[in-house]
Amino acid sequence: MIFIMQKNINKTLQKYDLKFGQIISMVGAVLLIIEGIIVFGLIYAIEGDLQIYGESWISIGADGSLLYIRGIATLVLGIVALIGAIMALKFRILGGAFCILIGIISLVTPFVSIGYIDLTTISRGAYEITLSSWELIFDPFLIIAGGIISIYQKEKTAEELRENLMKKLHRFEQS
């Protein structure tokens, strides 16, 4: 009976060997994707206000495509960071380095200005449009931290994991 359980435990360990750093990077990437969706919600709200006031992007002298660039750039960074985090599950060092690179890019791009939109005619104020969104502030840091942790995290061998589970199994049988 214990031998059969040992085989099942080994298969389970090999199948579901998730790492802490990769999970942190995934959370940061998903938050970045959510920020991209928030940008598109902002675009929808602004365009609704433009219709209410009987205005258009051209009539107020603004370029609405800058907001689309911001939303698309944020979504792309989030998707690429998610791909890096998933890649880190199989290739720990390569995926971790990829997450660090994308995290640094997503940390810098909110400071790169690509234009200015004056929406004072529809009571919205004026906005400086940056290359990507940074609404939640901490998601690039999560991506970078997850990449660093996944690179430097000690991988347990299958033998160490099996020994830990066997100890727990013996404690369970004794109780």
Buried (B, 14 or more C-beta within 10 A) or exposed (E): EEEEEBEEBBEEBEEEEEBEBBBBBBBBBBBBBBBBBBBBEBBEEBBEBBEEBEBEBEEBEBBBEBBEBBBBBBBBBBBBBBBBBBBBBEEBEBBBBBBBBBBBBBBEBBEEEBBEBEBEBBEBEEBEBBBBBBBBEEBBBBBBBBBBBBBEBEEBEEEEBBEEBBEEBEEEEEE
